[in-house]
Amino acid sequence: MHKTPQVNEVNEFIEIASDFEDPLEVIREALSNSYDAKATQVDIKIEQDDEGRNTLIIEDDGHGMDEDNLSSFFDLGNSNKDDAIGYKGHGTKIYYKSDKIQVETVKDGTQIESVMDQPWAKLNNRELPTYSVDRRDVDEPSRTRIEVHGFQAGQGFDPQQLTYNKIEHYIRWKTIGGSTAWHFSNDFHAMEINVELSPTIDDTRQPIETDNRLKFPAENVDPDGEFVAEAMCKHYPPRELTVSLDDGRELTIEIVGMVGGKEARNKLPTYGKHSAQFGIWLAKDHIKVERYNDAIGADNEFFHFFFIANCQELELSANREKIRNKSGDVYQAITDELDRYMTKVCQETWYRDYIERRKLEDKKRSIQSQESSLEERLERTRGADGLSPSNPAEVIALLERYSANGAPESLQIADFQMNDEVNAILDTANGYEHASVQVKLSDFFEEETPLSNIDRFVCWKLGDLDALTRIERTSYLGEPIRFDFQKGEIQYGSEEPELIPVLELDGKVT
């Protein structure tokens, strides 16, 4: 007896739709579908009503859908686009996370209108949603319009989260809008991309107008000037690398990229943490998926590089965020070839000269910064009759000078931790004391640091006496406090006030 494994269709739809965690992925899928439909223009609008409900509208001038195409749009794993970006039919299921999906499409003189009500609510109620299909003949060019009402996107579509700037960088970085296919493919076609947000979401600028070509900053291989390494940029033109597998199959890797300084790299679109954008990107459909920075080698810093290596044999997760076949021979062959390619890049004379120039300029900057710092300190010293400490460590040095030149009491530094609140231990005639060493005594009290573990203060100056007087009037951390500037001590507490000596070094050290 044989049985066929069963599939829980509702769970499959929920799981696939839930895989899409970033709400902006709905834009990525819309652009991919429009590109697959050979659209030359796609318009996306995101509207929000007074109650905060979102409506996403996608319109393109692609070849439209017939009834079979519409079935593929709504079905799971029934895509008829074998060689297209959305060949698995998973991407459009992100639309199911909504209150309503409306489709209006024209193909070959036939217009189809379709509506699916409450898809997400029905799926979560363990019910498969259905959709209507209405056809009529029209004399119109092909096109498609999709409306997704009440998109369940979480905070990602809140007005505070969704901005033109964020969407534009997302499109250029994470979608077909940042494609490198135009460097390689004869099948590539240009597509204009327009995005408009309702004023309740973002009214700070004009709508986005862009296309589907990722462009590098202008090449600048040998600029003139003293500090120019950050502006340097070299392009590595598109190349097709062919790799043979043990079983006789051949893989094609399409790679293009650049090496550049920070000023050049800042001209690239980014999405997320800036430093996480650079290195060697593996791509499918010329859309970046994951980085493979091992190809750069331990001796080189990845952030100088921005390369995209596309291979159509990579297999991706449903949400296109991860590569699934890393354990197979395809991935191994790709990474081996990238290791060889990037080794050659790093051995080029230009790259070595670029790295050397960066090091020399960094040294020059360090010397100039040091000279500037010394000059500033010298000016402060002159203006303060020779002594003007700027941090607790310099106060410690003055305390040692004070103790070595006939001080009325012996104070030796037993331990010092620059960043601790109680930063010094003093060896005194009465034993070890916990001390807080400050440039200005008043600075300590600005931080409202407890006094319970402090036996003594050492400062260069008392600082802002008015601020200390205000603290005295209002209490400090709920306890009365009195600053006796004549006796050089602090009285703190109510019933049995603690006496904390204050040593002001200004005027006592020469």
C-alpha positions in Angstrom: 0.0 0.0 0.0 1.3 3.4 -0.9 0.1 6.8 0.3 0.8 10.2 -1.1 2.0 12.9 1.4 -0.6 15.6 1.9 -0.1 19.3 1.9 -1.9 21.6 4.2 -2.6 24.4 1.7 -3.7 27.0 4.2 -0.5 26.5 6.2 1.6 26.7 3.1 0.1 30.0 2.0 0.5 31.5 5.5 4.1 30.3 5.8 5.1 31.6 2.4 3.5 35.0 3.0 5.0 35.2 6.5 8.5 34.6 5.1 8.5 38.1 3.8 9.4 40.0 6.9 10.4 43.4 5.4 7.1 45.1 4.3 9.1 46.9 1.5 9.5 43.4 -0.1 6.0 44.1 -1.6 7.7 46.8 -3.7 10.5 44.4 -4.7 8.0 41.8 -5.9 5.9 44.3 -7.8 9.0 45.6 -9.7 10.1 42.0 -10.5 6.7 41.1 -11.8 6.5 44.2 -14.0 10.0 43.5 -15.4 9.0 39.9 -16.1 6.0 41.3 -18.0 8.4 43.4 -20.2 7.0 46.6 -18.8 8.9 49.8 -19.8 7.2 51.8 -17.0 5.9 50.9 -13.6 4.1 53.4 -11.3 3.7 52.6 -7.6 1.5 54.6 -5.3 1.1 54.1 -1.5 -1.9 55.8 -0.1 -3.0 56.1 3.5 -6.4 57.2 4.7 -7.3 59.2 7.8 -7.6 56.0 9.9 -4.1 54.8 8.9 -5.2 52.1 6.4 -2.8 51.5 3.5 -3.5 50.9 -0.1 -0.7 49.9 -2.5 -1.4 50.5 -6.2 0.9 49.1 -8.9 0.4 49.9 -12.6 2.6 48.9 -15.5 2.5 48.8 -19.3 3.7 45.2 -19.6 2.1 42.4 -21.6 -0.7 41.9 -19.2 -2.3 38.6 -17.9 -4.7 36.1 -19.4 -6.7 33.7 -17.2 -3.8 31.3 -16.9 -1.4 34.1 -15.9 -4.0 35.2 -13.3 -4.1 31.7 -11.9 -0.4 31.7 -11.6 -0.6 35.1 -9.9 -2.9 33.8 -7.2 -1.8 30.1 -7.0 1.2 28.8 -5.0 4.0 27.1 -6.9 2.2 27.3 -10.2 4.2 30.0 -11.9 4.5 29.8 -15.7 7.7 32.0 -15.7 10.4 29.3 -15.9 13.2 31.8 -16.6 11.9 34.8 -14.9 12.6 36.4 -11.6 9.4 35.2 -10.0 9.6 31.7 -11.5 8.4 29.9 -8.3 5.3 31.9 -7.8 6.1 32.7 -4.2 6.6 36.5 -4.4 3.1 37.6 -5.0 1.9 35.8 -2.0 3.1 38.7 0.1 -0.1 40.4 -1.2 -2.2 37.9 0.7 -1.2 39.8 3.9 -4.1 42.3 3.2 -7.8 43.0 3.4 -8.4 42.9 -0.3 -6.5 42.3 -3.6 -7.9 43.8 -6.8 -6.4 43.0 -10.2 -7.3 44.7 -13.5 -5.3 43.6 -16.5 -5.5 43.7 -20.3 -3.9 41.3 -22.7 -4.6 40.7 -26.4 -7.8 42.7 -26.3 -9.3 41.0 -23.3 -9.7 42.8 -20.0 -9.9 40.7 -16.8 -11.0 42.1 -13.4 -10.5 40.0 -10.3 -11.1 40.6 -6.6 -10.0 38.5 -3.6 -11.6 39.6 -0.3 -10.1 39.2 3.2 -7.3 36.8 2.1 -5.3 37.2 5.3 -8.2 37.0 7.7 -9.5 33.9 5.9 -6.1 32.1 5.9 -5.8 32.8 9.6 -9.3 31.4 10.0 -8.1 28.2 8.3 -10.0 29.0 5.1 -8.6 29.2 1.6 -9.6 32.6 0.0 -11.3 32.7 -3.4 -11.2 35.3 -6.1 -13.6 36.4 -8.8 -12.9 36.6 -12.5 -14.8 38.9 -14.9 -13.8 39.2 -18.6 -14.8 41.6 -21.4 -13.4 42.6 -24.8 -11.7 46.0 -25.0 -9.7 48.0 -27.5 -6.9 48.9 -25.2 -3.1 48.3 -25.1 -1.9 45.7 -22.6 -1.4 46.7 -19.0 -1.9 45.6 -15.4 -3.1 47.4 -12.3 -3.0 45.8 -8.9 -4.5 47.3 -5.7 -3.6 45.8 -2.3 -5.9 47.3 0.3 -5.1 47.2 4.1 -1.7 45.7 3.6 -0.7 44.0 6.9 2.8 45.4 7.0 3.3 46.2 10.7 5.3 49.3 11.5 7.1 49.3 8.2 4.3 51.2 6.5 3.8 53.7 9.4 4.3 57.3 8.3 7.2 57.5 10.7 8.9 54.6 9.0 8.0 55.0 5.3 9.8 57.8 3.5 10.8 58.6 0.0 14.5 58.4 1.0 14.0 55.0 2.5 12.1 53.6 -0.5 14.5 55.0 -3.0 17.5 53.5 -1.3 15.6 50.2 -1.0 14.8 50.2 -4.7 18.3 50.9 -5.7 19.8 48.3 -3.3 17.4 45.4 -2.9 15.3 45.2 -6.1 15.5 45.0 -9.9 15.9 48.8 -9.6 19.5 48.2 -8.7 20.2 45.6 -11.4 23.5 45.1 -13.1 22.0 43.1 -16.0 22.4 46.1 -18.3 26.1 45.4 -18.3 25.7 41.9 -19.7 22.3 40.7 -21.0 21.0 41.1 -24.5 17.6 40.4 -22.9 17.8 43.4 -20.6 15.3 46.2 -21.2 15.1 49.5 -19.5 12.2 50.2 -17.1 11.2 53.5 -15.7 10.2 53.3 -12.0 8.0 56.0 -10.4 6.9 55.9 -6.7 4.4 58.4 -5.2 3.5 58.5 -1.5 0.4 60.2 -0.2 1.1 63.5 1.6 0.1 61.9 4.9 3.0 59.6 4.6 5.7 61.9 3.2 5.3 65.4 1.8 8.9 66.4 2.0 9.9 65.9 -1.7 8.8 65.1 -5.2 7.9 61.5 -6.1 10.7 59.1 -7.0 11.7 58.9 -10.7 14.4 56.3 -11.4 15.2 53.3 -13.6 16.5 49.8 -13.2 20.2 50.3 -13.7 22.8 50.3 -10.8 25.5 52.8 -11.7 28.8 53.2 -10.1 30.4 56.6 -9.1 32.5 58.2 -11.7 35.9 56.6 -12.1 38.8 58.6 -10.6 42.0 56.5 -10.7 44.7 59.2 -10.1 43.3 62.4 -8.7 45.6 65.4 -7.9 46.0 66.8 -4.4 47.5 66.0 -1.0 44.5 64.0 0.5 42.8 62.3 -2.4 42.6 58.6 -1.5 39.1 58.8 -0.2 38.0 60.1 -3.7 39.8 57.4 -5.7 37.6 55.0 -7.6 38.5 52.3 -10.2 35.9 50.4 -12.2 36.3 46.7 -13.0 34.4 46.2 -16.2 31.8 43.4 -16.7 33.3 40.0 -17.2 31.8 36.6 -17.8 33.6 33.8 -15.9 32.9 30.2 -17.0 33.3 27.4 -14.6 33.1 23.7 -15.4 31.6 21.2 -12.8 32.7 17.6 -12.4 29.5 16.4 -14.1 30.3 18.4 -17.3 27.9 21.3 -16.6 29.2 24.8 -17.1 28.3 27.8 -14.9 28.5 31.4 -16.0 29.3 34.1 -13.4 28.7 37.7 -14.5 30.8 40.0 -12.3 31.2 43.8 -12.3 32.4 46.1 -9.6 34.6 48.9 -8.2 37.2 49.7 -5.6 37.0 53.1 -4.0 37.6 55.3 -1.0 34.9 56.5 1.4 34.0 59.6 -0.6 33.4 57.5 -3.7 31.5 54.8 -1.8 29.2 57.3 -0.2 27.7 58.0 -3.6 26.4 54.5 -3.8 22.8 53.7 -2.6 22.7 51.9 0.7 20.0 50.2 2.8 20.7 49.4 6.4 24.1 49.8 8.1 26.4 51.5 5.7 29.5 49.3 6.5 27.4 46.2 5.8 26.9 47.1 2.2 30.3 46.5 0.8 32.4 43.5 -0.2 31.5 40.8 -2.8 27.8 40.2 -3.4 26.4 37.1 -4.8 23.3 37.8 -6.9 20.6 36.1 -8.9 18.6 37.8 -11.6 21.2 40.6 -11.0 19.7 41.4 -7.6 22.1 41.1 -4.6 21.4 38.3 -2.1 24.3 37.6 0.2 27.9 38.6 0.6 30.9 36.4 0.1 33.8 38.4 1.6 36.1 35.5 2.1 37.2 36.0 -1.5 38.9 39.3 -0.5 41.3 37.6 1.9 42.4 38.4 5.4 45.0 41.0 4.3 42.5 43.3 2.7 39.6 45.3 4.2 36.3 44.4 2.6 34.8 47.9 2.7 37.1 49.1 -0.2 35.3 46.7 -2.5 31.9 46.7 -4.1 31.4 43.8 -6.6 28.3 42.0 -7.8 28.7 38.4 -9.0 25.6 37.1 -10.6 24.9 33.4 -11.3 21.5 32.0 -12.3 22.3 28.6 -10.8 22.0 29.9 -7.3 18.9 28.7 -5.5 17.1 31.2 -3.2 14.7 31.0 -0.3 11.1 32.0 -0.9 11.8 35.6 0.3 15.0 35.8 -1.8 17.1 36.8 1.3 19.2 33.6 1.5 21.0 31.2 -0.8 19.7 27.6 -0.3 22.3 25.5 -2.2 25.5 26.5 -0.3 26.3 22.9 0.5 26.3 21.9 -3.2 28.9 21.8 -5.9 27.5 24.9 -7.7 28.1 27.2 -4.7 31.6 25.8 -4.2 32.5 26.3 -7.8 31.3 29.9 -7.7 33.2 30.8 -4.6 36.4 29.1 -5.8 36.3 31.1 -9.0 35.6 34.3 -7.1 38.6 33.6 -4.8 40.8 33.4 -8.0 39.3 36.5 -9.5 39.6 38.7 -6.4 43.2 37.6 -5.8 44.0 39.0 -9.2 42.2 42.3 -8.3 44.2 42.6 -5.0 47.5 42.0 -6.8 47.0 44.8 -9.4 49.4 47.7 -9.3 46.6 50.2 -9.0 45.1 48.6 -6.0 48.4 48.3 -4.2 49.2 52.0 -5.0 45.7 52.9 -3.7 46.2 51.1 -0.4 49.7 52.6 0.0 48.4 56.1 -0.7 45.7 55.7 2.0 48.4 54.7 4.5 50.6 57.6 3.7 47.7 60.1 3.8 46.6 58.6 7.2 50.1 59.2 8.5 50.0 62.8 7.2 46.6 63.4 8.9 47.9 61.9 12.1 50.9 64.2 12.1 48.8 67.3 11.3 46.3 66.4 14.0 49.1 65.9 16.5 50.7 69.2 15.5 47.3 71.0 15.8 46.7 69.4 19.2 50.1 70.4 20.5 49.6 74.0 19.3 46.2 74.2 21.0 47.7 72.8 24.2 50.6 75.3 24.0 48.1 78.2 23.6 46.1 77.0 26.6 49.3 76.7 28.6 50.5 80.2 27.7 47.1 81.6 28.5 47.1 79.9 31.9 50.6 81.0 33.0 52.0 77.6 32.2 49.5 75.2 33.8 46.1 74.2 32.4 45.3 70.5 32.8 42.6 69.2 30.4 41.9 65.8 31.9 42.2 63.8 35.2 45.5 62.2 34.1 47.1 65.7 33.8 45.7 66.6 37.3 47.4 63.4 38.6 50.8 64.7 37.2 50.3 68.0 39.0 49.4 66.2 42.2 52.7 64.3 42.0 54.5 67.6 41.5 52.7 69.1 44.4 53.6 66.1 46.7 57.3 66.3 45.6 57.7 69.9 46.4 57.1 70.3 50.1 53.3 69.6 50.3 52.0 69.7 53.9 50.8 66.1 53.6 52.1 63.1 51.7 49.8 62.0 48.8 51.1 59.2 46.6 49.2 57.7 43.6 48.7 54.0 44.4 46.3 53.3 41.5 44.5 55.3 38.7 41.7 54.3 36.3 41.0 57.1 33.9 37.3 56.4 33.2 36.1 55.2 36.6 33.9 57.5 38.7 36.2 57.0 41.7 39.3 57.0 39.6 42.2 57.0 42.0 43.5 55.3 45.1 45.8 57.5 47.2 48.5 56.3 49.6 48.3 58.8 52.5 49.6 59.1 56.1 46.3 57.6 57.2 46.4 54.7 54.8 44.7 54.2 51.4 41.9 56.6 50.4 39.5 56.4 47.5 39.7 59.6 45.6 37.9 61.3 42.7 40.4 63.3 40.6 38.7 66.0 38.5 39.8 69.0 36.4 36.9 70.9 37.9 35.1 69.8 41.0 31.8 71.1 39.7 32.0 68.6 36.7 31.7 65.7 39.1 28.4 66.9 40.5 26.8 67.4 37.0 26.7 63.6 36.6 24.9 63.1 40.0 27.5 60.5 41.0 27.1 59.0 44.5 29.5 60.1 47.2 29.4 57.0 49.3 32.7 55.6 48.2 34.7 58.8 48.0 37.2 59.7 50.8 38.7 62.7 49.1 38.5 65.0 46.0 41.5 66.3 44.1 40.8 68.9 41.5 42.6 71.6 39.6 39.9 74.2 40.2 36.6 74.2 42.0 34.9 75.2 38.8 31.5 76.7 38.6 30.9 78.0 42.1 27.4 79.2 41.3 26.4 75.7 40.2 27.8 74.2 43.5 25.9 76.8 45.5 22.6 75.9 43.7 23.2 72.2 44.5 23.8 73.2 48.2 20.4 75.0 48.3 18.4 72.1 46.8 20.3 69.0 48.2 22.3 66.4 46.4 20.7 63.0 45.7 18.2 63.7 48.4 20.7 64.6 51.1 21.8 68.0 52.4 25.2 69.1 51.2 27.5 72.0 52.1 30.6 73.2 50.3 33.1 74.9 52.6 35.4 76.6 50.1 37.5 78.2 52.9 38.2 74.9 54.8 38.4 72.9 51.6 35.8 70.3 52.5 32.4 69.0 51.7 29.8 68.1 54.4 27.3 65.5 53.2 24.4 63.9 54.9 21.9 64.8 57.5 22.3 63.1 60.9 26.1 62.6 61.0 27.4 64.5 58.0 30.4 63.0 56.3 33.4 65.3 55.8 35.1 64.9 52.4 38.4 66.9 52.0 38.8 68.8 48.8 42.3 69.5 47.5 42.4 72.4 45.0 45.8 72.4 43.2 45.5 75.7 41.4 47.9 78.1 43.1 49.7 75.4 45.0 51.7 74.0 42.1 54.5 75.9 40.3 
